[in-house]
Amino acid sequence: MKMDMKSIMKQAQSLQAEMAKKQEELAKKTFDASAGGGMVSATVNGKHELLKLSIDPSVAGTGDVEMLQDLVVAAVNEAFKRAGEAMQSELAGMMGGLGGLGGMFG
């Protein structure tokens, strides 16, 4: 199927607007994760900003700073991973709807 340049540009602009809207929506969502059986939990948003970090007082009082640091890193990284997976999932869904443009890339 042959498409004219005007049609391709229109479809590309539509896709760009839809992507911007999805990114805006995801930026407002929050993603939670925890580590150490819930001793440390983190909440991030879709803009990959750390919004909240909770540390169970029992782990804070152990004096094992290295373990606490590891738990914080694990919880935050898992929350960021979930945010990234949500973005990837949304974009993959959009790419499936490319219609005639899809054939241009593969």
C-alpha positions as CSV (number, residue, x, y, z in Angstrom):
1,M,0.0,0.0,0.0
2,K,1.5,3.3,-1.1
3,M,1.0,6.4,1.1
4,D,1.5,10.0,0.2
5,M,3.9,12.2,2.2
6,K,1.0,14.4,3.5
7,S,-0.7,11.3,5.0
8,I,2.5,10.0,6.5
9,M,3.3,13.4,8.1
10,K,-0.3,13.7,9.5
11,Q,0.0,10.2,11.0
12,A,3.4,11.0,12.5
13,Q,2.1,14.2,14.1
14,S,-0.9,12.4,15.5
15,L,1.5,9.7,17.0
16,Q,3.7,12.4,18.5
17,A,0.7,14.1,20.2
18,E,-0.5,10.8,21.5
19,M,3.0,10.0,22.9
20,A,3.2,13.3,24.6
21,K,-0.2,12.7,26.2
22,K,0.8,9.2,27.4
23,Q,4.0,10.5,28.9
24,E,2.0,13.2,30.7
25,E,-0.4,10.6,32.1
26,L,2.4,8.3,33.2
27,A,4.3,11.2,34.9
28,K,1.3,11.6,37.2
29,K,1.2,7.9,38.2
30,T,3.0,6.5,41.1
31,F,4.9,3.2,41.4
32,D,5.7,1.4,44.6
33,A,8.3,-1.2,45.5
34,S,9.8,-2.6,48.7
35,A,12.8,-4.6,49.7
36,G,13.8,-6.7,52.7
37,G,10.3,-8.1,53.2
38,G,8.9,-4.6,53.3
39,M,11.5,-3.1,55.7
40,V,12.2,-0.4,53.1
41,S,9.7,0.9,50.6
42,A,9.9,3.5,47.9
43,T,7.4,5.4,45.8
44,V,8.4,7.1,42.5
45,N,6.5,8.8,39.8
46,G,6.5,8.4,36.0
47,K,9.1,11.2,35.7
48,H,11.5,8.9,37.7
49,E,11.4,11.2,40.8
50,L,11.6,9.6,44.2
51,L,8.5,10.8,46.1
52,K,8.6,8.8,49.3
53,L,11.0,6.5,51.1
54,S,9.9,4.5,54.2
55,I,12.3,2.7,56.5
56,D,11.0,0.4,59.2
57,P,12.5,1.6,62.5
58,S,13.6,-1.9,63.4
59,V,16.0,-2.0,60.4
60,A,17.2,1.5,61.1
61,G,18.2,0.7,64.6
62,T,20.4,-2.4,63.7
63,G,23.5,-0.3,63.1
64,D,24.0,-2.2,59.9
65,V,24.3,0.8,57.6
66,E,25.5,-1.2,54.6
67,M,22.5,-3.5,54.7
68,L,20.2,-0.5,55.0
69,Q,21.8,1.2,52.1
70,D,21.4,-1.9,50.0
71,L,17.8,-2.2,50.9
72,V,17.2,1.5,50.0
73,V,18.9,1.0,46.6
74,A,17.0,-2.2,45.9
75,A,13.6,-0.6,46.7
76,V,14.2,2.6,44.7
77,N,15.6,0.7,41.7
78,E,12.6,-1.7,41.7
79,A,10.2,1.2,41.8
80,F,12.1,2.9,38.9
81,K,12.0,-0.4,37.0
82,R,8.2,-0.6,37.4
83,A,7.8,3.0,36.1
84,G,10.0,2.2,33.1
85,E,8.1,-1.0,32.3
86,A,4.8,0.9,32.4
87,M,6.2,3.5,29.9
88,Q,7.5,0.7,27.7
89,S,4.2,-1.0,27.8
90,E,2.3,2.1,26.8
91,L,4.7,2.9,24.0
92,A,4.6,-0.7,22.7
93,G,0.8,-0.4,22.6
94,M,1.0,2.8,20.6
95,M,3.5,1.3,18.1
96,G,1.0,-1.5,17.3
97,G,-1.4,1.1,16.2
98,L,0.9,2.8,13.6
99,G,-1.1,1.4,10.7
100,G,0.6,2.3,7.4
101,L,3.6,3.9,9.2
102,G,4.6,0.5,10.8
103,G,5.8,-0.9,7.5
104,M,8.3,2.0,7.1
105,F,10.4,0.8,9.9
106,G,10.8,-2.9,9.3
